Amino acid sequence: MAEEVLILNPGKITSHLTSSLLAVAFLTSFGSSMLYGYNLAVVNSPAGYIKDFYNHTVVSRNGTGFNEEALTLMYSLTVSVFAIGGLIGSLMVGTLVTKFGRKGTVVNSTVLVFLAGSLMGFSRICSSPEMVIFGRFITGIHSGISLSVVPMYLGEIAPKNLRGFLGLMPSIFICAGVFSAQVLGLHELLGKEEHWPLFLSLVVVPTFIQLMLLPWFPESPRYLLIEKHNVHATITALKWYRAKCNIQAEIEEMQEEQRSLSSVETVSVWQLLLDHTVRWQVLSVVVINIGMQLSGIDAIWFYTNDIFENAGIPTPEIQYTTVGTGAIEIVAGLIGCFTIERLGRRPLIIGGFAFMGMCCAGITLSLILQTYVPFMKYVSVGCVVGIIAGFCIGPAGVPFLITAELFKQSHRPAAYTVGGSLNWMSNFTIGFIFPFLQMSAGSYCYLVFCVICLSVAIYVYFVIPETKNKTFVEISQMFATKEAVEESQALTHPDQLKLKKMNGYGLGIRSVIIYALK
């Protein structure tokens, strides 16, 4: 009976969304990705209170406070040190996922959140601005790790027909994190001066829930088979996430990927950069990750209140306008998540970047004209909302998903290290220089973002192919054709999967699977 179920639709690797897949996507995104969004926006509402705390502390220590420029510099450091931590975390990804696995890295990195939450929560009691800055730095390390590992984990446990849907789940929770920070930052909730340390330290709550539940779920099947060569653990993991009729076909596809690799060892970043067979994939990861941050979205998230104030929105209305933009983020993220398997990756990322570029130009025009045309301040608010919506529909999550899809198992950790480090370096650059860019260039600073967004959209249109419903091996072959390089062990047809002997267990794997399923 098990064999009859097993050979149904041989070679076809499709599956329905199971409760286990949905639960893992929810837990990893809720306890990790959401914290990234929360930490992007959490410093926006209490900015004035944090500056006052810094100034009063310096006065009590030295007898004199900061001047305006020094205070702006200290606050910019508080905002941007999060990205420095993220850069360090992203550089650790390759080593961590190889040593601890995908799920293991997510679970073990939670200790960073509890440490950071404690530092920020007790910073005012200890009269220590350094604790706020160091806490932001540590949360950045955690976000740098999780921002790469969570999409990698979900991309590896998902069947190819659900990889886009599950791959964009973290981006929805990033938007939910931003929205949560905006709502909790209202004056009626935690937006009062006495509550800002609690506001910063609430990151421990979703992480605690994740830590209680996620360890009960299996590791990535691809990691278990291709890197750990553990067939029985792979079958056990797949039985959690798949229908039985898909297990044999998916293991065979994993083995074909392993067989196509010259080595099953994980390559280093340096080896990845020197490998000419993946140069277009590497270049694509570089472009979309740099473009994701230099699009200006972090400037919008970090300094939303300042942007709305400059646009002429009355001060009492700014916090509610900001919350409204957060709600739109979630709606846009849901639209992207539920349409990606129908539309594909390319339309979402091209359309998202192009729309963001047009809205950046619109902000510049509206800020210039609002002195002469009063209703232009509402146009600028609409453009801010348009930038956020365009970002959340595609550019927020698709770059991480594409990074997983463009590379096979041996190259994937190094690719995430490259993409993540560039992502965070760009994040830091924007977070640190935007206030000074805004002071020097005024309304025209958004034109820089406009050019970057449109350039990325053009690059994706001409270079990156559609990866919807493709296996990792098929995607690799598409780029091999672009490189005019024949992979010596490439498959001739995706449906002609043949079981090969590998590492001593290939020929017997059918009997192993049948036995395990009985």
C-alpha positions in Angstrom: 0.0 0.0 0.0 2.8 2.4 0.9 4.5 1.8 -2.5 1.2 2.4 -4.4 0.9 5.8 -2.7 4.5 6.5 -3.1 4.7 6.1 -6.9 1.6 8.2 -7.6 2.4 11.0 -10.0 6.2 10.2 -10.1 8.4 13.2 -10.6 5.7 15.7 -9.8 6.7 17.8 -6.8 3.6 19.8 -5.8 1.8 20.0 -2.5 -1.0 21.6 -0.7 -0.3 24.0 2.1 -0.3 21.9 5.3 -0.8 23.1 8.8 2.8 22.3 9.7 4.2 24.5 6.8 1.9 27.3 7.8 2.8 27.0 11.5 6.6 27.1 10.8 6.2 30.1 8.5 4.2 31.9 11.1 6.5 31.1 14.0 9.7 32.0 12.3 8.3 35.2 10.8 6.5 36.2 14.0 9.5 35.7 16.3 12.2 36.9 13.9 11.1 38.9 10.8 8.5 40.9 12.7 11.3 42.2 15.0 13.1 43.6 12.1 10.1 45.7 11.1 9.4 46.6 14.7 13.0 47.9 15.2 12.9 49.9 12.0 10.0 51.9 13.3 10.2 51.8 17.0 12.6 54.7 17.3 10.3 57.0 15.2 7.7 57.9 17.8 9.9 58.3 21.0 12.6 60.2 19.1 12.1 63.4 21.1 12.0 61.6 24.4 15.2 59.6 23.6 17.0 62.8 22.6 15.9 64.5 25.9 17.2 61.5 27.8 20.5 61.7 26.1 20.8 65.4 26.8 19.7 65.2 30.5 22.2 62.4 31.1 25.1 64.3 29.6 24.1 67.4 31.6 24.1 65.3 34.8 27.5 63.9 34.0 29.3 66.9 32.5 27.3 69.9 33.5 26.6 70.9 29.9 24.4 69.3 27.3 24.7 68.5 23.6 24.3 71.2 21.0 21.7 70.5 18.2 24.2 69.1 15.8 25.7 66.7 18.3 22.3 65.6 19.5 21.3 64.8 15.9 24.5 62.9 15.5 23.8 60.8 18.6 20.3 60.0 17.5 21.5 59.1 14.0 23.9 56.8 15.6 21.1 55.2 17.7 19.1 54.7 14.5 21.9 53.5 12.3 23.8 51.3 14.8 21.0 48.8 14.2 22.3 48.4 10.7 25.9 47.9 11.8 24.7 45.0 14.0 22.7 43.7 11.1 25.8 43.8 8.9 27.8 41.7 11.5 24.9 39.3 11.8 24.6 38.8 8.1 28.3 38.0 7.9 27.8 35.2 10.4 25.0 33.5 8.5 27.1 31.2 6.4 28.9 29.8 9.4 25.8 29.5 11.6 23.5 27.7 9.1 26.2 25.2 8.3 27.0 24.5 11.9 23.5 24.7 13.5 21.2 24.2 10.6 18.5 26.6 9.4 16.0 26.1 12.3 18.8 25.7 14.8 20.2 29.1 13.9 16.8 30.7 14.3 16.3 29.1 17.7 19.9 29.8 19.1 19.9 33.4 18.0 16.9 34.2 20.3 19.4 34.8 23.2 20.4 38.0 21.5 16.9 39.4 21.7 16.6 38.8 25.4 20.0 40.4 26.0 19.1 43.4 23.9 15.6 43.8 25.4 17.1 43.8 28.9 19.7 46.5 28.0 17.1 48.8 26.5 14.5 48.2 29.1 16.8 49.1 32.0 18.7 51.9 30.3 16.8 54.8 31.9 17.0 53.3 35.4 20.7 53.0 34.9 21.0 56.5 33.3 22.9 55.0 30.4 22.4 56.0 26.8 25.1 53.5 26.0 22.7 50.7 26.9 20.2 52.0 24.4 22.8 52.1 21.7 24.3 48.7 22.5 20.9 47.2 22.8 20.0 48.5 19.3 23.3 47.1 18.1 22.5 43.6 19.4 19.0 43.6 18.0 20.6 44.5 14.7 22.8 41.4 14.9 19.7 39.2 15.5 17.9 40.8 12.6 20.9 40.4 10.4 20.9 36.7 11.1 17.1 36.2 10.9 16.6 38.3 7.8 18.7 35.8 5.8 18.0 32.6 7.7 14.2 32.7 7.8 13.7 33.1 4.0 16.4 30.4 3.5 14.6 28.0 5.9 11.2 28.6 4.4 12.5 28.4 0.9 14.0 25.0 1.6 11.0 23.4 3.4 8.5 24.7 0.9 7.5 22.7 -2.3 8.2 24.7 -5.4 4.5 25.5 -6.0 4.3 27.2 -2.6 7.8 28.6 -2.4 6.7 32.1 -3.4 3.8 32.2 -1.0 5.8 31.1 2.0 8.9 33.1 0.9 6.9 36.3 1.2 5.4 35.5 4.6 8.4 37.1 6.4 7.8 40.4 4.4 4.2 40.5 5.7 5.4 40.1 9.3 8.1 42.8 8.6 5.2 45.1 7.7 3.2 43.9 10.7 6.2 44.7 12.9 6.3 48.3 11.5 2.6 48.6 12.1 2.8 47.3 15.6 5.5 49.9 16.5 3.4 52.6 15.0 0.2 51.6 16.9 2.0 51.1 20.2 3.8 54.4 19.7 0.5 56.3 19.9 0.4 58.8 22.8 -2.6 56.9 24.1 -0.6 53.7 24.4 3.2 53.6 24.9 3.9 57.0 23.2 4.4 58.7 26.5 7.8 59.7 27.9 7.7 57.3 30.8 7.0 54.3 28.6 9.7 54.5 25.9 12.2 52.0 27.6 9.3 49.4 27.7 8.4 50.3 24.1 11.9 49.5 23.0 12.2 46.2 25.0 8.9 44.6 23.9 10.8 42.7 21.2 11.2 39.9 23.8 7.6 38.9 23.7 7.3 37.4 20.2 10.7 35.8 20.5 9.7 34.1 23.7 6.6 32.6 22.0 8.9 31.4 19.1 11.4 29.9 21.5 8.6 27.8 23.2 7.2 26.3 20.0 9.7 26.3 17.1 12.1 23.7 18.5 9.3 21.1 18.2 9.4 21.4 14.4 11.9 19.6 12.1 15.0 21.0 10.4 15.1 21.8 6.7 14.9 18.5 4.7 17.3 19.8 2.1 19.9 20.6 4.8 19.4 17.2 6.3 19.9 15.3 3.1 22.3 17.3 1.0 24.6 18.5 3.8 24.1 16.0 6.6 23.4 12.9 4.4 20.7 11.8 6.9 18.1 10.0 4.8 15.9 8.9 7.7 15.8 12.4 9.2 15.0 13.9 5.8 12.0 11.5 5.4 10.8 12.3 8.9 10.9 16.0 8.1 9.1 15.6 4.8 6.4 13.6 6.4 5.8 16.7 8.6 5.5 19.0 5.7 4.3 17.0 2.7 1.7 14.5 1.5 3.2 11.0 1.2 2.9 10.8 -2.5 5.4 13.7 -2.9 8.1 12.4 -0.7 10.0 10.1 -3.1 9.9 12.6 -6.0 11.2 15.4 -3.8 14.0 13.4 -2.4 15.0 12.4 -6.0 15.0 16.1 -7.0 17.3 16.9 -4.0 19.6 14.1 -5.0 19.8 15.4 -8.5 20.7 18.8 -7.1 23.4 17.1 -5.0 24.6 15.1 -8.0 24.9 18.3 -10.1 27.3 19.8 -7.6 31.0 19.4 -8.0 31.2 19.2 -4.3 28.6 19.0 -1.5 30.8 21.2 0.7 29.4 24.7 1.3 31.4 27.2 -0.6 32.9 30.3 1.1 32.0 33.9 0.1 35.4 34.2 -1.7 34.8 31.0 -3.6 31.3 32.2 -4.6 32.7 35.5 -5.9 35.4 33.7 -7.9 33.0 31.1 -9.4 32.3 32.4 -12.9 29.4 29.9 -13.4 27.3 31.9 -11.0 28.5 35.5 -11.7 25.1 36.6 -13.1 23.3 35.2 -10.0 25.8 37.0 -7.7 25.5 40.3 -9.7 21.7 40.0 -9.5 21.8 39.5 -5.7 24.1 42.5 -5.4 21.8 44.7 -7.4 18.5 43.8 -5.8 19.8 43.9 -2.2 21.5 47.3 -2.6 18.5 48.6 -4.5 16.2 47.3 -1.8 17.7 49.6 0.8 18.9 52.5 -1.4 15.3 52.8 -2.7 14.7 55.1 0.3 12.3 52.9 2.2 14.3 52.9 5.3 14.5 56.7 5.2 10.7 56.7 5.1 10.4 54.2 8.0 13.1 55.8 10.2 11.9 59.4 9.7 8.2 59.2 8.8 7.2 61.8 11.4 9.8 64.2 10.2 8.8 63.7 6.5 5.1 64.4 7.4 6.0 67.4 9.5 8.0 68.9 6.6 5.1 68.1 4.3 3.0 70.4 6.5 0.8 67.9 8.3 -0.4 69.3 11.6 1.6 67.8 14.5 -1.4 66.2 16.4 -2.4 64.3 13.2 1.1 63.0 12.3 1.0 59.9 14.5 -2.4 58.8 13.2 -1.3 59.4 9.6 1.8 57.2 10.3 -0.4 54.4 11.7 -2.5 54.6 8.5 0.5 54.0 6.4 1.3 51.0 8.5 -2.1 49.5 7.8 -1.6 50.0 4.1 1.8 48.2 4.3 0.1 45.1 5.7 -2.6 45.1 3.0 0.1 45.6 0.3 2.2 42.7 1.7 -0.9 40.4 1.7 -1.6 41.3 -1.9 2.0 40.4 -2.9 1.9 37.2 -0.9 -1.4 35.9 -2.4 -0.6 36.9 -6.0 3.1 35.9 -6.3 2.3 32.3 -7.4 -0.1 33.6 -10.0 1.8 36.6 -11.3 5.4 35.4 -10.7 8.4 37.1 -9.1 9.4 39.5 -11.9 6.1 41.5 -12.2 6.0 42.1 -8.4 9.6 43.3 -8.1 9.7 45.2 -11.4 6.3 46.9 -10.7 7.2 47.6 -7.1 10.5 49.3 -7.8 9.0 51.2 -10.8 6.1 52.5 -8.7 8.4 53.5 -5.9 10.6 55.5 -8.3 7.5 57.4 -9.6 6.4 58.1 -6.1 9.9 59.4 -5.1 9.7 61.8 -8.0 6.2 62.7 -6.9 7.4 63.6 -3.4 10.0 66.0 -4.8 7.4 67.7 -7.0 4.8 68.0 -4.3 7.3 69.4 -1.7 8.4 72.0 -4.2 4.9 73.1 -5.1 3.2 72.9 -1.7 4.2 76.5 -0.9 2.1 77.6 -3.9 -0.5 74.9 -3.9 -1.8 74.0 -0.4 -3.3 70.6 -1.3 0.1 69.4 -2.5 0.9 68.4 1.1 -1.7 65.6 0.7 0.0 64.6 -2.5 3.3 64.1 -0.7 1.5 62.0 1.9 0.0 59.9 -0.9 3.4 59.5 -2.4 4.9 58.3 0.9 2.0 55.8 1.1 2.7 54.8 -2.5 6.4 54.1 -1.8 5.5 51.9 1.2 2.8 50.0 -0.7 5.1 49.5 -3.7 7.8 48.2 -1.5 5.7 45.8 0.5 4.1 44.3 -2.6 7.4 43.1 -4.1 10.8 44.5 -3.1 10.2 43.9 0.6 10.3 40.1 0.3 11.1 39.0 -3.3 14.9 39.8 -3.1 15.3 37.3 -0.2 13.2 34.7 -2.0 15.1 35.2 -5.2 18.4 34.8 -3.3 17.3 31.4 -2.2 16.1 30.4 -5.7 19.0 31.5 -7.7 21.5 29.3 -6.0 21.9 25.6 -5.2 22.5 24.2 -1.8 26.3 24.5 -1.8 26.2 28.2 -2.8 23.2 29.4 -0.9 24.7 30.3 2.5 27.5 32.4 0.9 25.0 34.1 -1.4 22.9 35.1 1.7 26.0 36.4 3.3 26.8 38.6 0.3 23.3 39.8 -0.1 22.7 40.4 3.6 25.9 42.3 4.1 25.3 44.6 1.2 21.7 45.0 2.3 22.8 46.1 5.8 25.6 48.3 4.6 23.1 50.2 2.4 20.7 50.3 5.4 23.3 51.9 7.5 24.2 54.4 4.8 20.7 55.6 4.4 19.9 55.6 8.1 22.9 57.7 8.9 23.1 60.2 6.0 19.5 60.8 5.3 19.0 63.6 7.9 22.0 65.4 6.5 21.0 64.7 2.9 17.6 66.1 3.7 19.1 69.2 5.2 21.5 69.8 2.3 19.4 68.8 -0.7 16.0 69.5 0.7 13.1 68.2 -1.5 15.5 67.0 -4.2 17.0 64.3 -2.0 14.2 61.9 -3.1 15.3 62.1 -6.8 18.3 60.0 -5.8 16.0 57.3 -4.7 13.9 57.7 -7.8 16.9 57.0 -10.1 18.0 53.9 -8.0 14.5 52.4 -8.0 14.0 52.8 -11.8 17.5 51.4 -12.4 16.8 48.3 -10.4 13.5 47.7 -12.2 15.3 48.0 -15.6 18.0 45.5 -14.5 15.5 42.9 -13.3 13.5 43.3 -16.5 16.5 42.5 -18.7 18.6 40.1 -16.6 16.6 38.0 -14.0 14.4 35.3 -15.4 11.1 34.2 -13.9 11.6 31.4 -11.3 8.0 30.6 -10.5 7.4 26.8 -10.3 11.0 26.0 -11.1 13.3 23.6 -9.1 16.6 24.9 -7.9 18.4 22.8 -10.5 16.2 24.2 -13.4 16.9 27.8 -12.2 20.6 27.1 -12.2 20.4 25.7 -15.7 18.6 28.9 -16.9 21.6 30.9 -15.8 24.0 28.3 -17.1 22.5 29.0 -20.5 23.0 32.7 -20.0 26.6 32.1 -19.2 26.9 29.7 -22.2 28.4 27.2 -19.8 27.2 23.6 -20.0 27.0 22.0 -16.7 28.4 18.5 -17.1 25.7 16.9 -15.0 22.7 19.1 -15.9 19.4 17.5 -16.4 18.0 17.4 -20.0 14.3 17.5 -18.9 12.8 18.3 -15.5 10.3 15.4 -15.6 13.0 12.8 -16.4 14.3 12.6 -12.9 16.5 9.5 -12.5 17.5 7.9 -9.2 21.3 7.9 -9.0 23.6 6.3 -6.6 25.2 8.9 -4.4 27.3 8.6 -1.3 26.4 5.0 -0.8 22.6 5.4 -0.4 21.2 6.4 -3.8 20.1 3.0 -5.2 18.5 1.9 -2.0 16.6 5.0 -1.2 13.4 3.8 -2.7 13.3 0.9 -0.4 14.3 3.2 2.5 11.4 5.5 1.8 8.9 2.7 1.4 10.0 1.2 4.7 9.8 4.5 6.5 6.3 5.2 5.2 5.0 1.8 6.3 
